[in-house]
Amino acid sequence: MNYRYLGQTGLQISELSLGSWVTVGNQVDLDATASIMAAAYDAGVNFFDNAEVYAAGKSEEIMGAAFKRLGWRRGSYLVSTKLYWGLHQNPNEQNTLNRKYLIEGIDGSLRRLGLDYVDILYCHRADPNTPVGETVWAMHNIIERGKALYWGTSEWEAADILGAIDFAERHHLHKPVVEQPVYNLFEQHRFDSAYDPVYKNLGYGSTTWSPLASGLLTGKYNSGIPADSRGAMENMGWLQEQLTDKARLRKVAELQPLAREIGASLAQFSLAWCLQNPHVSSVLTGASRVGQLEENLTALNFIDKFTPDLMAAVDRIFHTK
Ligand code: NDP
């Protein structure tokens, strides 16, 4: 495993990391979760991502039980969670980054995870209705109370990130240090030029999500939706349009010979491509079984195979340049 610094912080994070969205608490139980996490940790993965809203809190509970079962030394791994959507149908506790929700929300997450602190606490979305200063103060206080070590944003517009950093700097508060954006061959907009001040000028870190576009970039949806896949899950119906989109599937087919040329599977190719971006600190992967994780971790063997010619060939397929 290789490690990168999380933006401008002194924290080193594994290039590939493991998240729990959809899988933990829906597709996999505690035994399977613990096996997948153990395989990741043994391979050098040091970052495990979660969110309050995943499986309505069950994902944090199961990951917390897995940490307890696996008995790893707390200093040896990083955990994150994310707050925004909330677990309770109450005006102050859903779709918000107000002070009351954040201060109470972190306590709920820590209780479910069975931890004293998370390493990174993300604001899962921006909240246009709460003044940014209120959110920055709440995140600062959470860090000062030792409940999180760093804080970040997820799917925030560049201007909102800059606004939060500016407020924190003017008031000498802990500022956000990392964004969690979608990033894969199909979705590259969170690194477009609007974000240059964030990544290039300020050295913000990023832990990127859905590197395989929910599995589409493995080629598994080429001839329909497999019965045992995310795409077949009842509550994931909204994803089916993307997973069966003919234009997208054509691009996946065009990618196949490029992957074959360097001896990689489509999954390994697509993950290694994400790591060509120097502003990516860690690529968050997802896996519903150990075999997938093992295949994905070997993506690291292909990072050096991406020549400028190969990158240009990829850009031609995805029309990104
Ligand atoms: P991916 O795009 O990599 O999709 C992962 C899924 O693809 C797996 O669960 C599995 O699904 C399938 N898959 C993975 N590897 C293989 C393989 N080698 N062969 C075949 N199928 C494979 O990532 P996720 O969408 O899961 O996102 C990763 C993490 O990012 C999440 O767990 C979460 O922590 C974070 N995230 C953050 C968001 C945010 O808003 N901040 C939003 C979404 C995710 P299956 O077996 O069911 O087909």
Boltz pocket constraint, residues with backbone or C-beta under 6 A from the ligand:
constraints:
  - pocket:
      binder: B
      contacts: [[A, 18], [A, 19], [A, 20], [A, 21], [A, 22], [A, 23], [A, 27], [A, 49], [A, 50], [A, 124], [A, 154], [A, 155], [A, 180], [A, 181], [A, 208], [A, 209], [A, 210], [A, 211], [A, 212], [A, 213], [A, 214], [A, 215], [A, 216], [A, 218], [A, 220], [A, 228], [A, 229], [A, 230], [A, 231], [A, 267], [A, 284], [A, 285], [A, 286], [A, 287], [A, 288], [A, 289], [A, 291], [A, 292], [A, 293], [A, 295], [A, 296]]
      max_distance: 6.0
